[in-house]
Amino acid sequence: MDTLLKRLQEEIASAVDGLSAEEWDRHPPGKWCAGEVLEHLYLTYTGTIKGFSRVIESRKLATTPASWRQRGRKLVVLGLSYLPSGREAPAFARPKGLPREKVLAEIEGQIAEMDRMIGQCEKRFGAGKPLLDHPILGPLSGEQWRKFHLVHGRLHLEQIRRLRLKGGAFRA
């Protein structure tokens, strides 16, 4: 497994280890609880898997030319490892009420499957080549997808840590 995604698995496990039921469900008004944050991450992994599955099935890359705005966002997120907060999640990645047990049991495997699918596309089309469009950042290579998920995951894992430590008081 890729080192970035292995690190992501480890950081998720550490962030949620020993969360009480109360900590899982605690949230500030209008914000997600830890369970919803983790479900959001899970849904982004399953969404990425679906995207790469379509690339594999169609035997064609799923990219468009990057706009200047996407290039700038990519520089900030992937170059500086900074993901600004406050953007609303796309509909497919918003929590839907999946059972916490399902998310916890499957999230590590979904990350591994995502890595496997990215690797398959890299093998077929070439490492370093844009393979699939991200809805905000535009066309990304496999390595850029892995880096995105680590940066994105860390933003949300910090939210879980704040929920845990401060009793739910955090900024989105």
Stockholm file with secondary structure:
# STOCKHOLM 1.0

chainA/1-172         MDTLLKRLQEEIASAVDGLSAEEWDRHPPGKWCAGEVLEHLYLTYTGTIKGFSRVIESRKLATTPASWRQRGRKLVVLGLSYLPSGREAPAFARPKGLPREKVLAEIEGQIAEMDRMIGQCEKRFGAGKPLLDHPILGPLSGEQWRKFHLVHGRLHLEQIRRLRLKGGAFRA
#=GR chainA/1-172 SS CCHHHHHHHHHHHHHHTTCCHHHHHCCCTTSCCHHHHHHHHHHHHHHHHHHHHHHHHHTSCBCCCCCHHHHHHHIIIIISCCCCSCCCCCGGGSCCCCCHHHHHHHHHHHHHHHHHHHHHHHHHHCTTSCCEEETTTEEECHHHHHHHHHHHHHHHHHHHHHHHHHTTCCCC
#=GC SS_cons         CCHHHHHHHHHHHHHHTTCCHHHHHCCCTTSCCHHHHHHHHHHHHHHHHHHHHHHHHHTSCBCCCCCHHHHHHHIIIIISCCCCSCCCCCGGGSCCCCCHHHHHHHHHHHHHHHHHHHHHHHHHHCTTSCCEEETTTEEECHHHHHHHHHHHHHHHHHHHHHHHHHTTCCCC
//
